[in-house]
Amino acid sequence: MVEWPQVQLGELVEFRNGVNFSQSDEGSGVPILKVKDFAALRRVPVAGLDELDKSKVRIPTNQFLCPRDIVLVRSNGNRELVGRALIYEGAPNEITFSGFCIRVRITEKSADPHFIHYWLRSPLVRAAFTREGGGTAINNLSQGFLSQQRIRLPPIQIQEAIASVLRALDDKIELNWRMNKTLEATARAIFADWFVDFGPTRAKMDGRPPYLAPEVWALFPDRLKDESKPEGWFSESVYDQASWVNGAAYKNMHFSSEPNALPVVKIAELKNGITKSTRFTNTDLGDRYKIRDGELLFSWSGNPDTSIDTFVWTSGEAWLNQHIFAVRSNGKRSQAFLYSLLKQLRSTFAEIARNKQTTGLGHVTQQDLIRLKIAIPDKLVLGAFDECVGPLHARLTNNLYESQSLVAIRDFLLPKFLSGEVCVADVAKRI
């Protein structure tokens, strides 16, 4: 193992806490990075951020991000988020960051920002963050604590080589993530046009030209019925489209570290995958609670804006915890249809949950699924939808599997690169 000199992080960087603001300061003019924007990605997102009203809030120049700045989550109740790091690669002085974040700006030429970014994401450093919190969620990650962290610093050329290999893996992971966003948006647009807005039927009624293939266009009715559904279509509840299996109520007495134990999937695992915080069990509360790769999962309880959502599970056999439905086929609808339906209804579910919200949490019940009605066409239209959207859903699922493999490779290499156990030049030749 190569011996590299150790230095304190504070010798290489300067820190700055983010901007404090109130809800009344929000508006338009200055994009601001918030904790909610810290997806499991490498880079700060440059689009889709909330904004502050520039007429109400004056942001000093030194509170904006510059290229190669690193931003950490400084304070949050979720230990999986505290210490999460993103690097900024956008234009200078356009985006600021909230007071729950802390900026790390490299000041020494002996340190590569991308290398420091990966060091901050390493298991060793994240474990140090957890220890600082006494083994519980950290309330505040201080500049003083960060400054004292010791880093083994290889020569700058090796730092850059390590970062280059890891960035290549992360770039592919991020490409898959963005591709899946596009695939999901495309499937939702088709679903909404066909089954919510009744676009083809309305176009026929208005005398507009066809915008689908002739054989598909011919499947849609020429007019709407009195209930504003295409002629021949009928209503069914969302609940009737699938079999909904709520997870089991796993408790502390069920958790185990035995080799045959499987992960217990809670909402945190849907968002972050299997992590060190995941609990395991070998208690079988019924085979219906065992989930497998490719299953559709719907989290029906939690924060209306961040937890009520639909996921495709790709992390192997596991046990499903309560507050999540396994959405399984009842022989009526394809998974592509069910996934598109649930994603289309996400905003509706969020409002239902918000109306029942207590202590920050809301929920969507079986009765809500029964009350929600959707328009159902004939089998030919459903078949055409599956032919159109099925390949998009299959590609989305394959991207999830590929990204999971890439994450495993990256997470295997990261600590070995940082320790010098693995020579980056040897790995770079094979990638």
KEDRENDREN-443862 format. One line per 8 residues: for each residue x, y, z of C-alpha. Coordinates in pm, 1 decimal. Last residue first. Example, Ala and Ser with C-alpha at 12.3 -4.5 7.8 and 13.67 -1.06 7.14 Angstrom:
2
1367.0/-106.0/714.0  1230.0/-450.0/780.0
//
This chain:
431
-1222.1/91.9/-1845.2  -944.6/-167.4/-1837.6  -644.7/65.9/-1871.3  -793.4/297.1/-1606.8  -789.4/13.0/-1352.7  -414.9/-44.1/-1375.2  -340.9/330.0/-1367.8  -557.2/370.7/-1056.4
-336.4/140.2/-854.0  -547.7/-38.6/-593.0  -451.8/-41.5/-224.8  -362.5/327.7/-240.8  -604.7/403.4/42.5  -812.8/646.2/-162.6  -818.5/414.6/-463.2  -930.3/118.9/-251.2
-1198.5/329.6/-80.6  -1346.9/436.5/-418.5  -1308.2/111.5/-614.0  -1583.7/-91.5/-446.2  -1825.8/203.7/-435.7  -1768.7/269.8/-804.4  -1819.2/-93.4/-902.2  -2136.6/-123.3/-692.4
-2269.2/203.9/-834.8  -2204.7/74.2/-1187.6  -2399.7/-244.2/-1114.3  -2694.7/-44.8/-975.8  -2679.5/184.0/-1275.9  -2712.1/-113.7/-1509.3  -3011.5/-252.8/-1320.2  -3188.5/84.1/-1318.5
-3113.7/132.6/-1688.6  -3271.4/-206.3/-1760.6  -3588.8/-93.1/-1580.5  -3613.0/226.6/-1783.9  -3551.8/33.5/-2106.4  -3832.9/-208.6/-2019.5  -4065.6/82.2/-1940.7  -3990.6/246.8/-2274.7
-4037.9/-87.4/-2454.6  -4382.8/-128.7/-2289.9  -4492.9/223.7/-2382.2  -4591.2/177.6/-2748.0  -4679.8/-191.1/-2756.2  -4848.0/-158.8/-2417.4  -5050.8/139.4/-2536.5  -5159.0/-48.0/-2850.2
-5272.8/-341.0/-2636.1  -5474.2/-111.3/-2412.4  -5634.3/41.5/-2722.5  -5723.1/-305.9/-2852.0  -5849.0/-419.4/-2513.1  -6119.1/-152.6/-2496.6  -6068.9/172.2/-2308.0  -6070.6/227.2/-1928.9
-6124.1/574.6/-1786.2  -5998.5/624.6/-1431.1  -6170.5/650.2/-1094.9  -6021.2/737.0/-756.4  -6260.0/630.9/-478.4  -6115.2/278.2/-449.6  -5759.7/406.9/-434.0  -5863.8/651.2/-161.8
-6028.2/364.9/28.7  -5700.7/171.0/13.3  -5534.4/463.2/183.0  -5300.9/743.6/77.4  -5101.4/897.0/360.8  -4963.6/1213.2/513.8  -4669.5/1300.3/734.3  -4537.5/1637.7/852.4
-4672.5/1606.8/1204.9  -5019.4/1528.8/1062.3  -5112.0/1546.0/694.1  -5453.3/1420.6/589.8  -5509.2/1689.3/325.6  -5142.2/1659.3/229.4  -5182.9/1287.5/158.6  -5469.6/1347.3/-83.3
-5274.0/1632.7/-240.9  -4965.5/1413.4/-285.6  -5176.1/1132.4/-433.5  -5315.4/1371.4/-693.6  -4963.7/1494.9/-776.2  -4849.0/1133.3/-820.4  -5146.9/1032.0/-1034.7  -4953.5/1026.8/-1363.1
-4674.1/830.1/-1193.9  -4930.3/576.8/-1070.7  -5088.0/536.8/-1414.7  -4753.8/514.7/-1596.7  -4634.3/241.4/-1358.4  -4963.3/52.8/-1387.1  -4966.1/69.7/-1768.7  -4603.6/-44.7/-1799.7
-4674.0/-319.7/-1544.8  -4945.3/-453.8/-1772.7  -5309.4/-443.3/-1671.4  -5593.4/-686.4/-1603.5  -5440.3/-1012.1/-1480.7  -5432.6/-911.1/-1113.7  -5075.9/-787.8/-1153.6  -4891.0/-679.9/-844.8
-4844.9/-341.2/-678.7  -4639.4/-410.9/-364.3  -4775.4/-142.9/-135.0  -4550.2/44.6/106.9  -4642.4/185.9/448.7  -4553.4/-149.2/613.4  -4221.9/-317.3/541.0  -4149.1/-540.0/242.4
-3895.6/-818.7/289.7  -3611.9/-848.2/39.7  -3494.4/-1040.3/-265.1  -3278.6/-840.7/-503.6  -3201.7/-468.9/-535.4  -3400.2/-378.0/-847.3  -3736.1/-251.5/-714.8  -3931.0/-31.2/-957.0
-4062.0/272.6/-771.0  -4381.5/475.2/-724.8  -4419.3/787.0/-511.1  -4547.1/944.9/-190.2  -4219.9/1017.5/-7.1  -4093.0/1359.1/-121.8  -4387.6/1596.3/-162.6  -4649.9/1427.2/56.2
-4398.0/1351.0/334.8  -4477.8/1000.3/450.7  -4722.7/722.8/364.2  -4830.8/552.9/42.8  -4502.3/423.6/-94.5  -4590.2/233.9/-412.8  -4371.1/-58.3/-519.6  -4359.7/-228.3/-861.8
-4157.7/-549.9/-862.6  -3867.4/-593.3/-1105.1  -3639.8/-778.8/-867.1  -3814.8/-962.8/-588.2  -4036.4/-880.6/-291.7  -4122.1/-1104.9/2.1  -4430.1/-985.2/188.6  -4663.9/-1233.1/16.8
-4433.0/-1507.9/139.2  -4558.5/-1460.1/495.3  -4414.6/-1319.0/817.2  -4081.0/-1491.4/753.6  -3829.7/-1368.6/1008.9  -3477.0/-1373.2/866.1  -3442.9/-998.6/910.3  -3222.6/-710.2/800.7
-3213.3/-337.9/884.5  -3082.3/-81.2/637.3  -2871.2/197.1/788.4  -2554.5/74.3/617.4  -2731.7/121.3/286.3  -2959.7/-78.3/55.3  -3116.0/158.8/-197.0  -3142.7/533.2/-135.6
-3501.4/632.7/-218.9  -3681.0/297.7/-200.9  -3452.8/197.1/86.8  -3556.8/505.5/286.7  -3925.1/419.5/226.8  -3876.4/89.6/407.6  -3744.4/-235.8/267.1  -3630.8/-490.6/522.8
-3310.3/-647.6/391.1  -3275.0/-1027.1/392.6  -3123.2/-1239.3/669.5  -2946.8/-1561.8/567.2  -2611.0/-1453.5/710.0  -2763.6/-1367.7/1051.0  -2760.1/-998.5/1145.4  -3120.4/-998.9/1265.4
-3423.5/-775.0/1302.0  -3755.3/-931.2/1404.2  -3748.1/-816.5/1769.1  -3703.5/-459.1/1651.2  -4034.5/-466.2/1467.2  -4151.1/-553.2/1115.8  -4510.3/-451.5/1045.3  -4561.7/-630.9/711.8
-4594.2/-460.8/375.2  -4924.0/-375.8/207.1  -5017.4/-592.9/-89.8  -5221.5/-421.0/-360.3  -5346.3/-642.6/-646.3  -5396.0/-438.0/-959.3  -5633.2/-226.1/-1171.4  -5931.2/-252.9/-935.5
-5776.0/-10.6/-683.7  -5753.0/262.8/-945.3  -6130.0/243.8/-968.8  -6300.9/168.3/-1296.0  -6483.5/384.2/-1547.0  -6602.2/287.6/-1896.2  -6506.9/338.1/-2261.2  -6750.9/270.5/-2544.8
-6773.6/633.7/-2653.0  -6478.9/834.6/-2530.0  -6534.3/976.1/-2182.7  -6696.4/1312.3/-2113.9  -6977.0/1161.4/-1904.3  -7218.0/1242.1/-2189.8  -7015.7/1024.4/-2423.5  -6723.4/1153.1/-2626.1
-6681.6/1119.4/-3000.8  -6490.3/950.0/-3283.0  -6370.1/651.2/-3078.6  -5997.4/559.2/-3083.1  -5878.1/241.4/-3254.2  -5839.6/406.2/-3597.0  -5555.5/623.8/-3468.3  -5355.8/312.8/-3377.6
-5371.1/163.9/-3728.7  -5309.6/505.7/-3883.7  -4997.3/575.3/-3671.9  -5064.1/866.5/-3438.4  -5089.9/1241.1/-3503.8  -5412.9/1235.7/-3707.7  -5529.6/1566.6/-3860.7  -5771.8/1792.0/-3671.7
-6145.6/1769.3/-3741.5  -6237.2/1894.9/-3395.9  -6416.9/1571.8/-3303.3  -6124.8/1366.9/-3435.1  -5881.5/1573.6/-3230.7  -6098.8/1525.1/-2922.7  -6090.5/1148.0/-2973.9  -5711.5/1143.3/-3022.0
-5648.8/1366.5/-2719.6  -5861.1/1186.7/-2462.3  -5720.2/1423.1/-2195.7  -5688.0/1154.4/-1928.4  -5651.2/816.1/-2104.5  -5478.1/882.7/-2436.8  -5303.2/1215.3/-2383.7  -5223.6/1148.8/-2017.5
-5081.5/802.3/-2087.9  -4873.1/930.3/-2379.1  -4734.4/1215.2/-2169.4  -4667.8/981.1/-1876.6  -4471.4/741.7/-2098.4  -4264.3/1030.3/-2235.8  -4199.5/1175.6/-1889.2  -4088.4/834.3/-1760.9
-3853.9/781.5/-2054.5  -3711.7/1132.3/-2013.1  -3652.8/1087.2/-1639.1  -3506.5/745.8/-1714.8  -3260.7/902.9/-1958.1  -3158.6/1150.9/-1689.9  -3087.2/870.7/-1443.2  -2908.4/662.3/-1706.7
-2688.4/960.8/-1795.9  -2621.4/1015.1/-1425.5  -2500.2/657.6/-1383.4  -2289.8/690.2/-1699.3  -2135.2/1013.8/-1570.7  -2075.4/851.2/-1232.7  -1868.6/571.1/-1386.0  -1660.0/813.5/-1592.6
-1631.4/1039.7/-1288.6  -1478.8/755.1/-1086.3  -1208.8/694.6/-1346.1  -1130.6/1066.0/-1385.6  -1127.3/1130.1/-1011.0  -860.3/865.0/-960.9  -652.3/1005.1/-1246.8  -683.2/1361.8/-1115.3
-573.5/1259.2/-766.9  -286.2/1060.7/-917.2  -164.0/1365.4/-1109.5  -203.8/1584.8/-797.8  29.5/1367.1/-592.2  -154.3/1166.3/-325.0  -326.7/1332.2/-28.8  -430.4/1117.8/265.9
-703.2/1326.5/428.8  -745.5/1426.9/791.5  -1070.3/1579.3/912.8  -1004.8/1882.2/1134.0  -1164.8/2137.8/900.1  -1485.3/1937.7/878.7  -1529.9/1945.1/1256.9  -1462.1/2316.0/1275.2
-1694.0/2393.7/983.8  -1974.0/2224.7/1171.9  -2204.9/1944.3/1064.1  -2522.6/2018.8/1259.9  -2811.7/1803.5/1371.1  -2644.7/1469.9/1297.6  -2879.9/1171.1/1307.2  -2765.0/915.8/1559.4
-2438.5/728.2/1619.3  -2299.0/1000.4/1844.2  -2341.8/1261.5/1573.4  -1967.7/1290.4/1520.1  -1966.5/913.8/1476.6  -2203.4/950.6/1180.2  -1980.3/1209.4/1012.0  -1680.5/983.3/1065.7
-1870.1/701.0/896.8  -1930.2/931.3/598.4  -1555.4/993.0/584.6  -1464.4/624.1/581.3  -1746.6/534.6/341.3  -1616.5/781.1/79.7  -1832.0/1071.6/-38.3  -1602.0/1339.3/107.8
-1306.6/1167.2/-62.3  -1499.0/1175.7/-389.5  -1541.5/1552.0/-363.4  -1178.6/1598.5/-261.6  -1074.7/1412.0/-578.6  -1308.7/1626.3/-789.6  -1168.5/1943.5/-634.6  -803.3/1843.2/-705.3
-574.1/1939.6/-418.2  -211.3/2057.1/-446.2  -329.5/2380.8/-605.9  -465.1/2494.6/-269.0  -782.5/2699.5/-215.5  -1053.9/2440.5/-279.6  -1402.7/2570.9/-197.3  -1629.3/2372.0/34.7
-1978.8/2519.0/62.9  -2207.3/2433.9/354.3  -2575.8/2351.7/334.3  -2868.6/2400.1/573.4  -2827.7/2773.3/521.5  -2934.1/2739.6/160.0  -2720.4/2762.6/-151.1  -2664.7/3024.6/-425.9
-2673.6/2979.4/-802.6  -2565.3/3219.2/-1080.5  -2226.2/3349.2/-966.2  -2012.8/3123.1/-1186.1  -2154.5/2900.7/-1463.8  -2224.0/2535.8/-1390.0  -1999.7/2250.5/-1275.3  -2085.2/2239.7/-905.9
-1990.2/1934.3/-700.3  -2241.4/1755.1/-478.3  -2184.8/1610.3/-131.2  -2402.3/1420.7/115.9  -2280.4/1504.2/467.0  -2626.6/1481.2/621.8  -2860.7/1310.5/374.7  -2852.2/951.0/497.6
-2869.9/1079.7/855.2  -3213.2/1227.4/789.8  -3288.2/1501.3/1044.0  -3091.9/1754.6/841.5  -2799.8/1993.6/879.8  -2484.3/2055.7/678.1  -2571.6/1895.6/344.7  -2247.3/1947.9/157.6
-2165.6/2167.8/-143.5  -1843.5/2138.3/-342.8  -1717.8/2423.9/-561.0  -1566.1/2310.0/-890.4  -1720.5/2600.1/-1087.7  -1834.8/2890.4/-868.9  -2131.1/2900.1/-633.7  -2274.9/3222.8/-497.8
-2247.4/3341.5/-136.8  -1922.8/3532.4/-201.2  -2108.2/3770.6/-432.9  -2335.7/3877.3/-149.3  -2703.0/3779.0/-194.1  -2953.3/4056.8/-135.3  -3297.9/3915.9/-67.1  -3627.3/4095.5/-127.6
-3594.7/4227.6/-484.2  -3398.7/3917.5/-583.8  -3696.8/3698.9/-496.2  -3540.5/3363.2/-413.2  -3567.3/3067.7/-648.4  -3645.9/2695.5/-631.1  -3425.6/2477.6/-848.7  -3545.2/2305.4/-1167.2
-3224.4/2352.3/-1361.8  -2855.6/2370.5/-1266.7  -2849.7/2046.5/-1069.8  -2539.4/2024.8/-847.8  -2333.4/1733.0/-971.8  -2257.3/1380.8/-852.3  -2601.3/1224.0/-817.5  -2799.4/1055.3/-542.0
-3037.1/1351.3/-531.1  -2943.5/1651.4/-320.3  -3214.9/1891.3/-437.8  -3422.9/1847.5/-120.5  -3134.9/1994.8/79.9  -3173.6/2324.5/-103.6  -2978.8/2483.8/-389.8  -3104.8/2834.5/-463.7
-3184.6/2994.6/-799.8  -3189.1/3376.5/-776.2  -3450.1/3575.7/-971.3  -3793.3/3450.3/-882.4  -4003.1/3418.5/-569.0  -3909.1/3294.3/-225.9  -3838.0/3553.0/41.9  -4175.4/3492.7/210.4
-4061.4/3137.5/287.7  -3783.5/3276.9/501.6  -3412.8/3301.7/425.5  -3073.9/3195.8/555.9  -2804.4/3171.8/290.0  -2537.6/2903.3/304.3  -2242.9/2832.6/530.1  -1894.6/2900.1/398.3
-1585.2/2684.1/413.1  -1231.5/2731.6/283.3  -1018.1/2450.2/150.1  -680.2/2279.0/155.7  -545.1/2333.0/507.8  -895.0/2285.5/652.5  -898.4/1931.7/514.9  -616.3/1840.1/749.5
-313.8/1683.1/587.6  -181.9/1329.6/554.4  112.2/1237.8/333.6  76.8/935.6/104.0  204.4/587.5/184.4  132.8/341.9/-98.7  0.0/0.0/0.0
//
